[in-house]
């Protein structure tokens, strides 16, 4: 079975904008097995459904469809509990209400068919994901001919909404992505990524920012933050009130941060080894030299956590134990459970990438962005199709979505190594299996207390997978590990400042091998987990000393003001 391509679905929708015939063919009532196009598609990829199960599904469907039809005949409107159809326009005319109800009935039936598929779980997951994507694309809310909200707007504006919508759609086709926010409202360094600091080192892969102190004294051991290279670092520094970077500084830490380069063709042959040696390890050594500290607090977010953990393991193999503590936020080290992203990774797909990019080339940031958007297609794709194109509404300014659209490329060799050795073969967790930067990698040799954070509703790094790092790190001294579970998802769970007094988090001092057992014994607390992390950093930051008079030192003088040039480079 081929892997779902979100860009292909988007392009298909463009072609079908004013013609629902193809989608309606998929969604028509199933009066017999032969009438279900999905069943034919499943057979083509070797997927089977038990005949008895299929018969039961079809029988249940016809009962529900018959009831819906009877209600229609007596003008009884169905109850619809789906926010896509919550507008009064969907209930003003019976035709629209029944169209939405029929769609939801067909959607349930198609998903039930996908759930009933027999075979290996990985294959079943791919089928469920692809079917869900197609169902989301088929919604009557996505088409002008069947969206009463868009039709009302068309009449009210005397056609102007459609003209604007088409103009916005054509502009997005030029960009190769759907606009989710007013990008003209933001500028990196002006109203996002504004925490004051100085670039004190740079090479072809990153700039190192040293932030200006906000306190008179700070812990003697600095904090080095390594964000993911798949996105820009300023998700950790959006606005002053929700900046993880600024919060860490306010708590009396001298903060350094890696700002990754947005690769172009000059970096087309850069490898994972390069990201570890020239990236993370080099950043560690520069921070050590500037701070004159042998041990530093180290932080990694998402892929940044995978990178910094690999670097620390490589240094441990060299006899260098440099971390006073390690913080990992929504990070995968054990890739046994990769959540929904698993549908995009199999031997066929990885081999294809290796053939096209393994020896050199660029993984475009827009492809990565469309993949992540497809994971929440109704929220990040189709809602904007409806607003931007069908209704002609301009998306409002939103800093998080501006960051989300500011994608980064990845060097092909680095990307292919990462896919195969982590997501596909899960080799990072096996002591000594991988050699990186000339060293055998054994995560168990990282000698440092660890603060591990997972988000309960994370669809990119399932919290149980984040918890699995507790087993790999400090395997003989698990009491040195601390796990915190936060509410919400991959980003919102992390960016949750105390001042907002939102959400909650769970703690349990007992670290065992089983994530569910940990949760069963955990205690829920209201508010942000950030103070828990600040306390952890303080415990391992050393004594309080006078803050540096100026950034860098003689060997590493100031280059330019934060946020630096690298973060401002847009992906082509």
N, C-alpha and C positions, 0 to 999 in steps of 0.2 A: 504493500500500500504506500502511495506517495504521501509525503509529509504535507500538511496543510500550508498553503502559501497565502498569508493575509493580503499581500499586495495584489495577487491574482483575483481574490474575491472582490476587493475594492474596484479593480479594473472592470470586472464582470458587472458589478453594480452600475458603473458609469455607462456601460453599453446598454443596460436594461432600464435606465432611469425612467423612461416613459412607457415601458412595455413590461408588464408583469407576467406575460404568458408563460415564460420558462419557469419562473418561481411557482406560479399557480399549478403547473403540471406536477411539481413535486408535492404540493400541498393539497391536492385534490382528495376527496373522500376515498377511503380504501374499501371498495366493495368486494374485492377478491385479492388473493395474493399476487396475481399477475398484474394488478393495477397499481402496485406500489413501486415507483421508480427506485426508491432507496433499496428495496430488496434486490433488484437487479444489480445495482451498484455494489452491494455487499457481496453478491455472488462473484462479481468480476474480480474482487480482491481476495477471494477464497474464504470469506467469512460466512458462517452458517448459523442459523437459528433453528432450535428444535421445533419441528412442525407442530407439536402439541402446544408449545408456548406461543407460537405465532398464531395459531387458531384462537387461543384464548385472548390474546391481545386484540385480534381483529374483532372477535365477538364483543369484547368490552367496548371497543371503539364504536361499533355500530349501535350499541345501546345508548351511549352518550350522544352520538351524532343524531340518533332518532329523537332523543329527548330535546336536544337543541332545536331540531326542526319543528317539533310539536310546539315548543314555546314560541317560535317564530310565527307559526300559523295563528296562534291566539294572542299575538302581540305582547307576550311576556318577555321583557328585556332580561337578558342574562346578567348575573353579577360578575364583574370583571375586577380582579384584584392584581393589576399589573400597572406599574407607574408609567409605562410607555403609553397607556390608554386612559390616563386619569383625567385628561382635559374634558370639560363639558362637551366639547365638539364631538367627541366619540360617542356621546350618549344622546345627542340632540336628534339624531335620526337612527331609526332601527337598523337600517342597512349597514351603517358603520359599526354599530354595536355588535351585530351578528358577524360581520366580517372579522372583527377582532376576536370574538369568541371562537369562531371556527378556526382561526389561525392558532390560537392557544390550544385548542383541542388537538389539532393536527400535530402541533409541536410536541405535546405530551406523548402522542402515539409514536412519533418518529424517535423520540428519545428513549421510549420504552423498548422499541426495536433495537436501538443501539445497545442498550443495557443488556438485552437478551442474547447478544452475539456470543457465540462460544469460541474459545481459543485462549491463547496466552494473554495475560493481563496487559502487557505492553501494547499488543495489537488492539485489544478492546479499548484501551485508553485512547489510542489514535483515532479509532472509529468514533467514539463518543465525542471527542473534541471536534473532529471534522463535521459531524452531524450538527453539533451545537452551533458551530460557526455558520453553517448554511441556514439553520433555523433563524438565527439572529439576523442574517442578511435578508431573509424572506419576509420579515415583519411588514405588515401593511403600512406601518408608520414610516417606512423608508421610501415610499413611493408617492409621488404627487397625486396619481390617479386614485389612491386609496387612503390618503391622509387628510381628514376633514379639517385639521388645524391649518395645514398648509393651504388648503383650498380657500378657507375663510380669509386667510391673510392675503391671498392672491386677489380675491374680490375686493377686500377692504382697501388694498393699496393700488387697485386698478392696474394690476400686472407688474407693478414696480418690484414687488418682493421676488418674483420669479426672475426678473431681469438681473437684480442684484445677486440672487442665488447662483444663477448661471455664471455670472462674472466671477464670483468668489470660487466657484467650482473650477473654472478654467485657470484661475490664478493658482489654486492648489495643485492642479495637474502639472503646472509648470514647476512648482516646488517639489512635486513628488510625494506630498504628504498632506494630510488634512489639518487645517489650522484649528487649534484648540484654544487659542488665546490671542489677544491683541499684542503681537510681538513688538510693535512700535512703542509700546508703553514702558519697555524695560531696556536697560543698558547695563551690562556687566561692569561693575566698579562704580556705577552711579547710583542705582537703586536696588541692585542685588549684588552680593559679594562685596559688601562695603566695610567689613571689619578692617581696621587700620593695621597695616603691616608692611614688610619689605621683602622683596625677593633677594636672597643672599647667595643663591647658587643656581646654576642651570646647566643642563647638558641636552643632548638631542631628545631625551625621553621625558624630562620633567623640569619644572622650576620648583625650588624650595622656598616657601614663604615662612618668615619668622614674624609673628604677630606682636604688635606693640602692647606692652603690659597695661593692665587696667587697675593694678594694685601696686602698693609701694614695695611689698615683698612677695616672693613666690617660692614654690618648692624648688629645691636645688636640682632635682631631676626633671628635665623637660619632658613634654609630651609630643611625640611625633605621630601625626594623623595621616593615614594612607587611605584615601577614598578609592572607589572603583575607577578603573580606567575606561569603563564602558560608558560612563556619564561624566559630566563636569563636576568638579569638587564642590561647587557652591550650593548643592543641595544641603550641605552642612553649614551654609552661611547665606541663607536667603535674605532674611530681614533681621535687624538687630534683636527684635523680640522673640524670634524663634531660631536663632543661630546656635548650633551646637558648639561651633568654634568660639563664639563670644562668651558663651556660658562657661566653657572650660577656662578661658582666660580670667573671667570674673572670679572663679574659684581659686585663683592664685597659682595658675600653671603657666609656665613659659611654653607657648604652643608653636610648633613648627608643622607645616602641612605640605604634602606633595601635590602639586598641580600638574597633572599629566599633560603631555603634548597631545594635540589632536593630529594623528598621523596623516601625512600625505605620501606621495610616491617615493620620497626620499627615505622613508622608513618602511618600505614595502617588504624588506627582508628581515625585519627585526623579529627576534624569537622570544619565547617565554624565558629562556636563560637570560636574555638581555634585560627584560623587565625586572628580573630578580637581581642580577648583578649590577647593572647600570642604574636601575631604578631604586628598589627598596633598600638593598644593601648599601649603595652609595649614599642614600639619604640618611641612613642610620649613622654611618661613619662621619658625615658632615655635621650632623647634630651633636655627636659625641665631641667632635673637635671644637665646635663653637661653644658648647656648654661646659667643656672640660669635665664631663661626667662619663665614667665607664659604662654605667647602666642608665637606661632611659625608659620612660613609660612609652609603650607602643600601642597604637590603635589602628584597627582595620575595619572598614565598612564594606560588606558584600564581597565583591571580587577583590577589593583592596585587602580584606581580611585573609583571603586565600593567598594573595601575593605576599603579604607581610609574614604570614605563618610559614610559608615555604622559605622565605629569606632567613627567618630565625632558625629554622631547622638546618639550612645550609651552613649558617654561621656556627651553630652548635657542633656540626661535624668538623669544623675547622678549629674547634676548641674555644670559640668566642661565645660567651653567654652574656648578651648585651641588654636583655630586657629586665627591668625592675618589675614590670607588670605588662600584661597583654590584655587589651580589650578587643573583643570581636563582636560586631553588630551584624545581625542577619547574615551570617557567613556560613558557607559550606566548606567543610574539610572532608567529611564522609558524604559521598554523593550517592548513597544507596537510595535515598528518597529525594528526587529533584522536583517533585510536584508536577505541575502541568507542563513545565518546560521539557519534560521527558518525551513529549510527543514530537519534539523537533530533533531529537538526537537518536540516530540508529546507525548501524554500520554503513548502510547505503549513503545516508546523508553526509556522514563524516568523511567517507572515502571520496565522495564527490567534491567536498570542500578541499580535501587534501590534493586532489588532482588539479584543481583550478587555482588554489591559493597557497598550497603547502610550500612551494619553492619561492614564492614571492607574489605580492599582490595586496589588495586592500579589501577588507570586509567593510562595506559602506555602512555608515552610521544610520542612514535612513532605513536600511533593511533590518537592522537590529531594533530600531524604534518601532517599525510596523509590526515586528514579531511580538514585542512586549505589549503593544496596543491591542493586538488580537486576543491577548489573554483576558481582557475585559472589553470585548468588542462593543457591547451595548453602551458602556460608559465612555469609552475612548475613541470609538469610530462612529457608530450609527447615530448617537445622539447629536453629534456635530454635523453629520450628513443632513439630518432633519432640520436643525436650526440654521446652519450656514447656507445650505443649498435650496432646500424646499421652502423655507420661510424667509430666506434672505436676511437673516439676523447676523450681525457681526459679533464674534465671540468677545466677551469682556476680558479685561486684563486680569491675569492670575499668575503670580510669580512661579508657583509650582509647575504649572503647565508650560510656562515659558522655558523653565529648566528642562522639562520633559522633551520639548521640541529641539533643544540645543544638543543635538546628538554628536557622538564622536565615532570616528572610524577606528578600526583595529587592524594592525598588520596581519596579513594572511598566515604566515608561519606561526606567529604567537597564538592566534585564534584557533588554528587547527590543532596545535599541541594541547591547548586547554580543553578543547572539545573531546579529544580522544582520551587523554590521560586522566581526566576528571569525570566529566559527564558520562562518557561511554564506558570506560574500563575501570573507573573508580580506583585508581592506583595510588593516589596521594596518601590514602590512609594506611597503606601497607608498608611497614618499616623496611627501608632499604630497596624497595622496588624501583624507585625513580632516582635518576641522577640529574641534578639541576645545578647549573653554575659550577660543575665539576665536583659536586658533593652528593653523597648519598643522603636521601631525605628520610628522616625519622622524626615525625612530629612529637613523639614521646620524649625526645631529648631536649625539647624546649624547656628550660629551667626557669619558670616564672609563674607567679600567681596569675590566674586568668579570670576575667570578667566576661561572661558570654551572655549576649542578649538575643532573644528571638521574639518575633511578633506573632500573636496568636492567629491572625487572619492572613498571614503572608502567603501569597500564591506563588512567589518566586523561590523563597527559601522557607519551606515548611518548618514550623517551630520545632518539631520533633527532630528534624535534620540538623537544625542549629544546636539542639541539645546534644546531639551525637558527638560534638566536639569535646564534651566533658569526658567521654570515654577515651579519646585519643590523646588528650593533653594531660600531663601529670598522671599517667596511668597508675603509678604506685602511690601517688599522693593526691587523691581526688579531693581531699579537704581543701586544697589550694585553689580549687575551681569554684566559681560562683556563677549560678545561672539565674537570670531574671527574664520573666516572660511579660511582655507588654501587650496591651490591647491594640486592636486595629491591624493595619497591614504593613507592607514592606517599607513604605516611606512615612506614612502618617504615624505609625507606631514609634518610629525613631525620632522624628521631629515633633516632640511633644513637650514643650517647655513648661516648667512648674507654674509660671505665672498664669497660664491659661486655665489651670485647675480642671483639666479634661482627662477623660479616660481613666484607666487603672492599670495595675501591674501585679504580678504574683511573685512571691518569694518562697523558698524552701531551702534551708541550709543543708539538708541531706542530699548529697549527689550520688545517685546510683547509676546503674546501667540502663534503666528503663525510664523513658520520658513520661509515660502515663502515670507510673508510680510516683514520680516526682510531682506531677500536677495534682494527683489525688491528695497528696500531703501538703500542698502549697496553700498559702494564705494570700487573699486578695487585698490590695491596698488601693485607695482612691488617689488619683492624681498621677504625676509624672515619676518615672523611674530615674530621672537625671540626678536627683540628690543621692541616690544609692550609688551611682557611678562616681559622683564627686567624692563621696566618702572613701570609695575604693582607691581612687587616684591619690587622695591625701595620705592614705595609709602607706602607699608605696612611693611617695614623691620625695621623701627625705625631709630634712629640716628646712625651715623658712629662711631665705636669704634675700638680700637686696636685689631688686630686679636689675637686669643689664642696662647700662647707661645708653647703649645704642645697639642696633641689630648687627649680627655677624661678628667678624673679627678681622684682623689684618689679612689672613689668608682667604677670607670669604667676605669681601666688602659688599656694601649695598649695590644692587644692580638697578632696581627700579621699585616703585611703590606697588604694593598689593592692589589688585589681585594678579598683576603681571600680564604679560602678552599672551602666554600660551592658552589661557582659559578663554581668551577672546576670539581665538581662531575658530571659525565655523566650518563644519564638515561640508565638503563640496558634494 
